[in-house]
Amino acid sequence: MIKKILILFFLLIIGYLVYHYKSVIYGLGQAVGQAEVLWNANEIEDLMKNPDFPDSTKQKFRYIQEVKQFAQDSLGLNSSKNYSTFYDQNNKPILWVVTASPEFEIKAYEWRFPIAGKFSYKGFFDYQKAKEEAENLKEMGYDTKIDEVNAWSTLGWFKDPILSSMLNRSAGSLAELIIHELSHATVYRKNQVEFNENFATFVGKKGAENFLTYHYGKNSNELKEYLNNEKRSSYFKEYMHSATKELIEVYANFKEGLSIEEKRKIKSTAIENFKNRLANSSYYQDSLEADARLSKFHPNNAYFSGFLTYHAKQNNFEERLKEEFNGDLKSFIKAIKEE
């Protein structure tokens, strides 16, 4: 009897692996990439004792530990061993994510994985595999986008390392990044990527502002620089929200009988109109900057749906923080954790 049960169990495992073989192969590839990073990461404690290691980098390490401690003590984010190791990328990117959306709809394509659930992005430690994934989706009629990733969270499963590319950021940007990723390790809702990313984005920005005020002072250059960058960024986000809303309406109001080429022309015109409005906005300092940056800016539906993944709920969180918690970020985070 026991032998029959073991055989049945073995056959079920084999059947599961065969049915999900693509996910299994992908998972193994990601595991190898993650393992390589973890295996080659050095303990911060050891590097701090090394007299030959650059003092400027040691200062960055100390700064990150101060951000992390603030996030735990003053914001109530979960304590962890994250950022206690360092991985040197040797000036090379190591992770890319693919996002996608239907050609005539602002809706993030979702990948489904056994146990892990649904995600609106798919990461790769191999750029060629990311490119292949994007090409396959294009052939299926999707708009696609590939982005380089400078940080990610393993949600507490492993010790997330400090990546060398992080250290090139300004004080405010680095604090925001660390708090963003620590937020993921604190609040995570399965199959709710948009909520998770919006929450981490919101807490990352508000937390960075609080930290810079605490660490440098409310009149510091570091805080002023961060707030100025955020103000400028808000102009772009306003245009993005407007453009996304307009595109959704454009797609919803396509007349019956339109050919694919006619739809593409209408879509292209709508996106070009958005770029023209942006070029003439206060987001850019002058026409030269606008021309230089917009010449490389080719947004598609994957870009707009990706924007919503990180920014669709920011106003809702802002209102809730003010109305329910009187601006107390720690209480806001505590309430979200308990929901």
Beta strands, then each sheet from edge to edge (+ up, - down):
strand 1: 42-43
strand 2: 85-87
strand 3: 96-102
strand 4: 111-113
strand 5: 117-119
strand 6: 122-124
strand 7: 142-148
strand 8: 162-163
sheet 1: 1+ 2- 8-
sheet 2: 6+ 3- 7+
sheet 3: 4+ 5-
end
